[in-house]
Amino acid sequence: MDGDALVGAGDDGIELLRSERDLYRSLLNLADHDAPEVFLRDALALVMRAVGARQGYLELQADSTEAHRWSLAEGFS
C-alpha cells in the first residue's frame, strides 16, 4: 500500500502501518537466533500470527539425510 492510499484512511490506515512495521521488526529479530530450535519456534509463531492460524508446522532440513533436521508443530493434539 502506498502512502497516498493511506491519506484519509484514518485509523485503519495507521493500524495497517503499525501491523506491517511490527511484522518487519519481528522478521529482523529472527536473525538474532543462533539455535535452530529457538529460530523455528519464533518463526512459526510469527507466521501463525501473521496469517491468523491456530495450527502450524515448520520443518528445516539441511539435505536428504536425517542428520540435520528440525521440526516444530503448534496447536495440534
Gaussian input, Z-matrix of N, CA and C with variables (Angstrom, degrees):
# hf/3-21g

backbone

0 1
 N
 C     1     B1
 C     2     B2     1     A1
 N     3     B3     2     A2     1     D1
 C     4     B4     3     A3     2     D2
 C     5     B5     4     A4     3     D3
 N     6     B6     5     A5     4     D4
 C     7     B7     6     A6     5     D5
 C     8     B8     7     A7     6     D6
 N     9     B9     8     A8     7     D7
 C    10    B10     9     A9     8     D8
 C    11    B11    10    A10     9     D9
 N    12    B12    11    A11    10    D10
 C    13    B13    12    A12    11    D11
 C    14    B14    13    A13    12    D12
 N    15    B15    14    A14    13    D13
 C    16    B16    15    A15    14    D14
 C    17    B17    16    A16    15    D15
 N    18    B18    17    A17    16    D16
 C    19    B19    18    A18    17    D17
 C    20    B20    19    A19    18    D18
 N    21    B21    20    A20    19    D19
 C    22    B22    21    A21    20    D20
 C    23    B23    22    A22    21    D21
 N    24    B24    23    A23    22    D22
 C    25    B25    24    A24    23    D23
 C    26    B26    25    A25    24    D24
 N    27    B27    26    A26    25    D25
 C    28    B28    27    A27    26    D26
 C    29    B29    28    A28    27    D27
 N    30    B30    29    A29    28    D28
 C    31    B31    30    A30    29    D29
 C    32    B32    31    A31    30    D30
 N    33    B33    32    A32    31    D31
 C    34    B34    33    A33    32    D32
 C    35    B35    34    A34    33    D33
 N    36    B36    35    A35    34    D34
 C    37    B37    36    A36    35    D35
 C    38    B38    37    A37    36    D36
 N    39    B39    38    A38    37    D37
 C    40    B40    39    A39    38    D38
 C    41    B41    40    A40    39    D39
 N    42    B42    41    A41    40    D40
 C    43    B43    42    A42    41    D41
 C    44    B44    43    A43    42    D42
 N    45    B45    44    A44    43    D43
 C    46    B46    45    A45    44    D44
 C    47    B47    46    A46    45    D45
 N    48    B48    47    A47    46    D46
 C    49    B49    48    A48    47    D47
 C    50    B50    49    A49    48    D48
 N    51    B51    50    A50    49    D49
 C    52    B52    51    A51    50    D50
 C    53    B53    52    A52    51    D51
 N    54    B54    53    A53    52    D52
 C    55    B55    54    A54    53    D53
 C    56    B56    55    A55    54    D54
 N    57    B57    56    A56    55    D55
 C    58    B58    57    A57    56    D56
 C    59    B59    58    A58    57    D57
 N    60    B60    59    A59    58    D58
 C    61    B61    60    A60    59    D59
 C    62    B62    61    A61    60    D60
 N    63    B63    62    A62    61    D61
 C    64    B64    63    A63    62    D62
 C    65    B65    64    A64    63    D63
 N    66    B66    65    A65    64    D64
 C    67    B67    66    A66    65    D65
 C    68    B68    67    A67    66    D66
 N    69    B69    68    A68    67    D67
 C    70    B70    69    A69    68    D68
 C    71    B71    70    A70    69    D69
 N    72    B72    71    A71    70    D70
 C    73    B73    72    A72    71    D71
 C    74    B74    73    A73    72    D72
 N    75    B75    74    A74    73    D73
 C    76    B76    75    A75    74    D74
 C    77    B77    76    A76    75    D75
 N    78    B78    77    A77    76    D76
 C    79    B79    78    A78    77    D77
 C    80    B80    79    A79    78    D78
 N    81    B81    80    A80    79    D79
 C    82    B82    81    A81    80    D80
 C    83    B83    82    A82    81    D81
 N    84    B84    83    A83    82    D82
 C    85    B85    84    A84    83    D83
 C    86    B86    85    A85    84    D84
 N    87    B87    86    A86    85    D85
 C    88    B88    87    A87    86    D86
 C    89    B89    88    A88    87    D87
 N    90    B90    89    A89    88    D88
 C    91    B91    90    A90    89    D89
 C    92    B92    91    A91    90    D90
 N    93    B93    92    A92    91    D91
 C    94    B94    93    A93    92    D92
 C    95    B95    94    A94    93    D93
 N    96    B96    95    A95    94    D94
 C    97    B97    96    A96    95    D95
 C    98    B98    97    A97    96    D96
 N    99    B99    98    A98    97    D97
 C   100   B100    99    A99    98    D98
 C   101   B101   100   A100    99    D99
 N   102   B102   101   A101   100   D100
 C   103   B103   102   A102   101   D101
 C   104   B104   103   A103   102   D102
 N   105   B105   104   A104   103   D103
 C   106   B106   105   A105   104   D104
 C   107   B107   106   A106   105   D105
 N   108   B108   107   A107   106   D106
 C   109   B109   108   A108   107   D107
 C   110   B110   109   A109   108   D108
 N   111   B111   110   A110   109   D109
 C   112   B112   111   A111   110   D110
 C   113   B113   112   A112   111   D111
 N   114   B114   113   A113   112   D112
 C   115   B115   114   A114   113   D113
 C   116   B116   115   A115   114   D114
 N   117   B117   116   A116   115   D115
 C   118   B118   117   A117   116   D116
 C   119   B119   118   A118   117   D117
 N   120   B120   119   A119   118   D118
 C   121   B121   120   A120   119   D119
 C   122   B122   121   A121   120   D120
 N   123   B123   122   A122   121   D121
 C   124   B124   123   A123   122   D122
 C   125   B125   124   A124   123   D123
 N   126   B126   125   A125   124   D124
 C   127   B127   126   A126   125   D125
 C   128   B128   127   A127   126   D126
 N   129   B129   128   A128   127   D127
 C   130   B130   129   A129   128   D128
 C   131   B131   130   A130   129   D129
 N   132   B132   131   A131   130   D130
 C   133   B133   132   A132   131   D131
 C   134   B134   133   A133   132   D132
 N   135   B135   134   A134   133   D133
 C   136   B136   135   A135   134   D134
 C   137   B137   136   A136   135   D135
 N   138   B138   137   A137   136   D136
 C   139   B139   138   A138   137   D137
 C   140   B140   139   A139   138   D138
 N   141   B141   140   A140   139   D139
 C   142   B142   141   A141   140   D140
 C   143   B143   142   A142   141   D141
 N   144   B144   143   A143   142   D142
 C   145   B145   144   A144   143   D143
 C   146   B146   145   A145   144   D144
 N   147   B147   146   A146   145   D145
 C   148   B148   147   A147   146   D146
 C   149   B149   148   A148   147   D147
 N   150   B150   149   A149   148   D148
 C   151   B151   150   A150   149   D149
 C   152   B152   151   A151   150   D150
 N   153   B153   152   A152   151   D151
 C   154   B154   153   A153   152   D152
 C   155   B155   154   A154   153   D153
 N   156   B156   155   A155   154   D154
 C   157   B157   156   A156   155   D155
 C   158   B158   157   A157   156   D156
 N   159   B159   158   A158   157   D157
 C   160   B160   159   A159   158   D158
 C   161   B161   160   A160   159   D159
 N   162   B162   161   A161   160   D160
 C   163   B163   162   A162   161   D161
 C   164   B164   163   A163   162   D162
 N   165   B165   164   A164   163   D163
 C   166   B166   165   A165   164   D164
 C   167   B167   166   A166   165   D165
 N   168   B168   167   A167   166   D166
 C   169   B169   168   A168   167   D167
 C   170   B170   169   A169   168   D168
 N   171   B171   170   A170   169   D169
 C   172   B172   171   A171   170   D170
 C   173   B173   172   A172   171   D171
 N   174   B174   173   A173   172   D172
 C   175   B175   174   A174   173   D173
 C   176   B176   175   A175   174   D174
 N   177   B177   176   A176   175   D175
 C   178   B178   177   A177   176   D176
 C   179   B179   178   A178   177   D177
 N   180   B180   179   A179   178   D178
 C   181   B181   180   A180   179   D179
 C   182   B182   181   A181   180   D180
 N   183   B183   182   A182   181   D181
 C   184   B184   183   A183   182   D182
 C   185   B185   184   A184   183   D183
 N   186   B186   185   A185   184   D184
 C   187   B187   186   A186   185   D185
 C   188   B188   187   A187   186   D186
 N   189   B189   188   A188   187   D187
 C   190   B190   189   A189   188   D188
 C   191   B191   190   A190   189   D189
 N   192   B192   191   A191   190   D190
 C   193   B193   192   A192   191   D191
 C   194   B194   193   A193   192   D192
 N   195   B195   194   A194   193   D193
 C   196   B196   195   A195   194   D194
 C   197   B197   196   A196   195   D195
 N   198   B198   197   A197   196   D196
 C   199   B199   198   A198   197   D197
 C   200   B200   199   A199   198   D198
 N   201   B201   200   A200   199   D199
 C   202   B202   201   A201   200   D200
 C   203   B203   202   A202   201   D201
 N   204   B204   203   A203   202   D202
 C   205   B205   204   A204   203   D203
 C   206   B206   205   A205   204   D204
 N   207   B207   206   A206   205   D205
 C   208   B208   207   A207   206   D206
 C   209   B209   208   A208   207   D207
 N   210   B210   209   A209   208   D208
 C   211   B211   210   A210   209   D209
 C   212   B212   211   A211   210   D210
 N   213   B213   212   A212   211   D211
 C   214   B214   213   A213   212   D212
 C   215   B215   214   A214   213   D213
 N   216   B216   215   A215   214   D214
 C   217   B217   216   A216   215   D215
 C   218   B218   217   A217   216   D216
 N   219   B219   218   A218   217   D217
 C   220   B220   219   A219   218   D218
 C   221   B221   220   A220   219   D219
 N   222   B222   221   A221   220   D220
 C   223   B223   222   A222   221   D221
 C   224   B224   223   A223   222   D222
 N   225   B225   224   A224   223   D223
 C   226   B226   225   A225   224   D224
 C   227   B227   226   A226   225   D225
 N   228   B228   227   A227   226   D226
 C   229   B229   228   A228   227   D227
 C   230   B230   229   A229   228   D228

   B1=1.4450
   B2=1.5136
   B3=1.3318
   B4=1.4553
   B5=1.5220
   B6=1.3255
   B7=1.4549
   B8=1.5147
   B9=1.3512
   B10=1.4587
   B11=1.5164
   B12=1.3169
   B13=1.4616
   B14=1.5216
   B15=1.3320
   B16=1.4573
   B17=1.5228
   B18=1.3344
   B19=1.4569
   B20=1.5210
   B21=1.2942
   B22=1.4512
   B23=1.5179
   B24=1.3169
   B25=1.4566
   B26=1.5225
   B27=1.3240
   B28=1.4531
   B29=1.5067
   B30=1.3311
   B31=1.4600
   B32=1.5350
   B33=1.3180
   B34=1.4628
   B35=1.5248
   B36=1.3292
   B37=1.4578
   B38=1.5119
   B39=1.3149
   B40=1.4645
   B41=1.5235
   B42=1.3113
   B43=1.4644
   B44=1.5262
   B45=1.3279
   B46=1.4593
   B47=1.5275
   B48=1.3202
   B49=1.4630
   B50=1.5189
   B51=1.3051
   B52=1.4673
   B53=1.5183
   B54=1.3042
   B55=1.4536
   B56=1.5278
   B57=1.3244
   B58=1.4580
   B59=1.5230
   B60=1.3202
   B61=1.4650
   B62=1.5248
   B63=1.3277
   B64=1.4636
   B65=1.5244
   B66=1.3233
   B67=1.4529
   B68=1.5225
   B69=1.3325
   B70=1.4634
   B71=1.5257
   B72=1.3023
   B73=1.4666
   B74=1.5237
   B75=1.3117
   B76=1.4657
   B77=1.5237
   B78=1.3277
   B79=1.4606
   B80=1.5235
   B81=1.3247
   B82=1.4631
   B83=1.5268
   B84=1.3269
   B85=1.4598
   B86=1.5242
   B87=1.3294
   B88=1.4621
   B89=1.5307
   B90=1.3099
   B91=1.4669
   B92=1.5240
   B93=1.3183
   B94=1.4633
   B95=1.5274
   B96=1.3185
   B97=1.4616
   B98=1.5240
   B99=1.3317
   B100=1.4576
   B101=1.5265
   B102=1.3167
   B103=1.4635
   B104=1.5318
   B105=1.3271
   B106=1.4708
   B107=1.5301
   B108=1.3255
   B109=1.4662
   B110=1.5257
   B111=1.3186
   B112=1.4667
   B113=1.5261
   B114=1.3337
   B115=1.4617
   B116=1.5220
   B117=1.3358
   B118=1.4653
   B119=1.5223
   B120=1.3297
   B121=1.4663
   B122=1.5262
   B123=1.3212
   B124=1.4597
   B125=1.5293
   B126=1.3324
   B127=1.4654
   B128=1.5233
   B129=1.3216
   B130=1.4621
   B131=1.5271
   B132=1.3240
   B133=1.4680
   B134=1.5232
   B135=1.3209
   B136=1.4636
   B137=1.5312
   B138=1.3157
   B139=1.4706
   B140=1.5220
   B141=1.3204
   B142=1.4627
   B143=1.5256
   B144=1.3222
   B145=1.4671
   B146=1.5285
   B147=1.3324
   B148=1.4660
   B149=1.5264
   B150=1.3294
   B151=1.4704
   B152=1.5158
   B153=1.3346
   B154=1.4608
   B155=1.5205
   B156=1.3322
   B157=1.4713
   B158=1.5207
   B159=1.3215
   B160=1.4613
   B161=1.5154
   B162=1.3240
   B163=1.4551
   B164=1.5227
   B165=1.3351
   B166=1.4553
   B167=1.5159
   B168=1.3172
   B169=1.4509
   B170=1.5147
   B171=1.3124
   B172=1.4544
   B173=1.5202
   B174=1.3219
   B175=1.4629
   B176=1.5180
   B177=1.3187
   B178=1.4606
   B179=1.5136
   B180=1.3325
   B181=1.4571
   B182=1.5234
   B183=1.3246
   B184=1.4562
   B185=1.5298
   B186=1.3000
   B187=1.4617
   B188=1.5211
   B189=1.2980
   B190=1.4646
   B191=1.5311
   B192=1.3209
   B193=1.4652
   B194=1.5233
   B195=1.2940
   B196=1.4636
   B197=1.5293
   B198=1.3387
   B199=1.4629
   B200=1.5276
   B201=1.3061
   B202=1.4653
   B203=1.5219
   B204=1.3054
   B205=1.4614
   B206=1.5181
   B207=1.3137
   B208=1.4566
   B209=1.5184
   B210=1.3178
   B211=1.4613
   B212=1.5253
   B213=1.3102
   B214=1.4648
   B215=1.5221
   B216=1.3198
   B217=1.4592
   B218=1.5187
   B219=1.3163
   B220=1.4720
   B221=1.5154
   B222=1.3274
   B223=1.4482
   B224=1.5172
   B225=1.3168
   B226=1.4558
   B227=1.5184
   B228=1.3204
   B229=1.4759
   B230=1.5206
   A1=107.28
   A2=117.48
   A3=119.58
   A4=111.20
   A5=116.05
   A6=121.58
   A7=113.14
   A8=117.75
   A9=120.48
   A10=112.13
   A11=117.10
   A12=121.00
   A13=111.01
   A14=116.22
   A15=119.87
   A16=112.76
   A17=116.47
   A18=119.28
   A19=108.45
   A20=116.72
   A21=121.49
   A22=113.50
   A23=117.30
   A24=119.95
   A25=111.52
   A26=116.61
   A27=120.96
   A28=113.10
   A29=115.05
   A30=121.62
   A31=112.56
   A32=117.99
   A33=120.49
   A34=111.05
   A35=116.78
   A36=120.93
   A37=112.02
   A38=116.62
   A39=121.39
   A40=109.88
   A41=117.11
   A42=120.44
   A43=110.95
   A44=117.54
   A45=121.13
   A46=110.12
   A47=117.10
   A48=120.26
   A49=111.74
   A50=117.66
   A51=121.27
   A52=111.01
   A53=116.29
   A54=121.01
   A55=111.01
   A56=117.06
   A57=121.16
   A58=111.00
   A59=117.09
   A60=121.24
   A61=110.41
   A62=116.56
   A63=120.88
   A64=111.44
   A65=117.35
   A66=121.32
   A67=110.45
   A68=117.54
   A69=120.84
   A70=111.49
   A71=117.89
   A72=120.26
   A73=110.91
   A74=116.15
   A75=120.03
   A76=111.11
   A77=116.91
   A78=120.11
   A79=111.14
   A80=116.79
   A81=120.40
   A82=111.64
   A83=116.82
   A84=120.84
   A85=112.41
   A86=118.02
   A87=120.41
   A88=111.14
   A89=117.11
   A90=121.19
   A91=112.50
   A92=118.25
   A93=122.36
   A94=112.79
   A95=118.34
   A96=121.47
   A97=111.48
   A98=115.09
   A99=120.74
   A100=111.90
   A101=116.78
   A102=121.42
   A103=110.37
   A104=117.35
   A105=120.00
   A106=113.16
   A107=117.17
   A108=119.99
   A109=111.27
   A110=116.63
   A111=121.08
   A112=109.96
   A113=116.58
   A114=120.60
   A115=110.86
   A116=116.22
   A117=119.76
   A118=112.01
   A119=117.13
   A120=121.10
   A121=110.78
   A122=116.67
   A123=120.19
   A124=112.38
   A125=116.97
   A126=120.30
   A127=110.73
   A128=116.67
   A129=120.10
   A130=110.99
   A131=116.99
   A132=120.15
   A133=110.96
   A134=117.08
   A135=121.39
   A136=111.07
   A137=116.80
   A138=120.24
   A139=110.64
   A140=116.81
   A141=120.10
   A142=111.11
   A143=116.49
   A144=120.25
   A145=111.03
   A146=116.89
   A147=121.29
   A148=112.27
   A149=116.69
   A150=119.52
   A151=113.15
   A152=116.84
   A153=120.19
   A154=113.45
   A155=116.72
   A156=120.91
   A157=111.17
   A158=115.68
   A159=121.77
   A160=111.41
   A161=116.61
   A162=122.42
   A163=108.96
   A164=114.89
   A165=118.46
   A166=111.35
   A167=115.66
   A168=122.48
   A169=108.01
   A170=115.70
   A171=121.01
   A172=108.12
   A173=116.26
   A174=120.63
   A175=109.03
   A176=114.80
   A177=122.19
   A178=107.31
   A179=116.30
   A180=120.82
   A181=108.10
   A182=116.83
   A183=121.97
   A184=111.82
   A185=117.91
   A186=122.59
   A187=109.07
   A188=117.14
   A189=119.65
   A190=113.16
   A191=118.55
   A192=120.10
   A193=109.53
   A194=116.14
   A195=121.91
   A196=112.19
   A197=117.86
   A198=121.71
   A199=113.12
   A200=118.09
   A201=121.65
   A202=109.32
   A203=115.56
   A204=120.60
   A205=109.48
   A206=115.71
   A207=121.25
   A208=107.92
   A209=116.17
   A210=120.28
   A211=108.91
   A212=113.87
   A213=120.31
   A214=108.31
   A215=115.48
   A216=121.43
   A217=108.57
   A218=116.26
   A219=121.81
   A220=109.01
   A221=115.94
   A222=120.78
   A223=115.09
   A224=117.87
   A225=121.66
   A226=109.58
   A227=116.79
   A228=119.47
   A229=109.42
   D1=129.91
   D2=-179.69
   D3=-87.03
   D4=166.64
   D5=-176.50
   D6=-61.56
   D7=-36.13
   D8=-179.65
   D9=-63.57
   D10=-32.76
   D11=179.94
   D12=-69.53
   D13=-24.46
   D14=-178.61
   D15=-82.59
   D16=-19.34
   D17=178.55
   D18=-64.73
   D19=123.69
   D20=-178.82
   D21=83.46
   D22=-0.28
   D23=-179.92
   D24=-78.44
   D25=-15.23
   D26=176.37
   D27=68.82
   D28=-146.69
   D29=-175.91
   D30=-62.29
   D31=-32.66
   D32=179.05
   D33=-62.81
   D34=-41.16
   D35=179.37
   D36=-66.67
   D37=-41.14
   D38=178.34
   D39=-65.90
   D40=-42.22
   D41=-179.84
   D42=-64.89
   D43=-37.59
   D44=177.20
   D45=-63.41
   D46=-44.08
   D47=177.70
   D48=-61.92
   D49=-41.58
   D50=178.18
   D51=-63.65
   D52=-42.10
   D53=179.73
   D54=-63.07
   D55=-45.00
   D56=177.97
   D57=-64.69
   D58=-41.66
   D59=178.31
   D60=-59.48
   D61=-45.98
   D62=-179.27
   D63=-64.27
   D64=-38.30
   D65=177.49
   D66=-62.45
   D67=-47.91
   D68=-179.23
   D69=-65.06
   D70=-38.22
   D71=176.42
   D72=-63.21
   D73=-42.48
   D74=179.08
   D75=-63.92
   D76=-39.82
   D77=177.27
   D78=-62.22
   D79=-42.73
   D80=177.91
   D81=-63.77
   D82=-37.04
   D83=-179.76
   D84=-66.76
   D85=-23.42
   D86=177.82
   D87=-61.17
   D88=-28.80
   D89=-178.99
   D90=-67.17
   D91=-14.97
   D92=-178.86
   D93=-77.10
   D94=-11.76
   D95=-174.30
   D96=-88.49
   D97=132.12
   D98=175.88
   D99=-97.60
   D100=-34.13
   D101=-177.74
   D102=-84.45
   D103=129.35
   D104=-179.96
   D105=-58.43
   D106=-35.45
   D107=-178.08
   D108=-64.18
   D109=-41.99
   D110=-179.96
   D111=-70.27
   D112=-41.16
   D113=177.32
   D114=-59.35
   D115=-49.00
   D116=-179.19
   D117=-60.74
   D118=-43.58
   D119=179.97
   D120=-58.91
   D121=-48.88
   D122=-178.29
   D123=-71.42
   D124=-36.46
   D125=177.95
   D126=-64.84
   D127=-43.92
   D128=179.02
   D129=-63.93
   D130=-42.99
   D131=178.30
   D132=-61.87
   D133=-39.95
   D134=179.91
   D135=-65.19
   D136=-46.38
   D137=179.90
   D138=-63.62
   D139=-44.18
   D140=-179.81
   D141=-62.20
   D142=-42.19
   D143=178.73
   D144=-65.65
   D145=-40.13
   D146=-177.60
   D147=-64.84
   D148=-35.79
   D149=-177.33
   D150=-102.70
   D151=-2.39
   D152=178.94
   D153=73.34
   D154=30.86
   D155=-177.95
   D156=-84.61
   D157=148.98
   D158=173.92
   D159=-96.82
   D160=-20.90
   D161=179.84
   D162=-130.78
   D163=148.35
   D164=177.84
   D165=-158.86
   D166=154.28
   D167=177.84
   D168=-140.57
   D169=135.23
   D170=-179.14
   D171=-136.75
   D172=136.50
   D173=-179.21
   D174=-136.58
   D175=139.07
   D176=178.23
   D177=-127.43
   D178=124.82
   D179=-177.84
   D180=-135.11
   D181=127.34
   D182=-176.60
   D183=-69.74
   D184=-41.67
   D185=179.26
   D186=-155.54
   D187=-162.41
   D188=-175.79
   D189=-77.40
   D190=-6.75
   D191=178.38
   D192=-85.58
   D193=165.04
   D194=179.05
   D195=-87.73
   D196=-2.70
   D197=-172.95
   D198=-63.38
   D199=-37.97
   D200=-177.12
   D201=-123.64
   D202=79.00
   D203=-177.93
   D204=-136.67
   D205=129.21
   D206=176.25
   D207=-128.21
   D208=142.17
   D209=176.95
   D210=-145.51
   D211=156.89
   D212=-178.51
   D213=-152.09
   D214=137.90
   D215=176.86
   D216=-126.33
   D217=147.27
   D218=179.21
   D219=-137.89
   D220=134.95
   D221=175.01
   D222=87.88
   D223=8.28
   D224=178.14
   D225=-104.85
   D226=150.35
   D227=177.40
   D228=-94.13

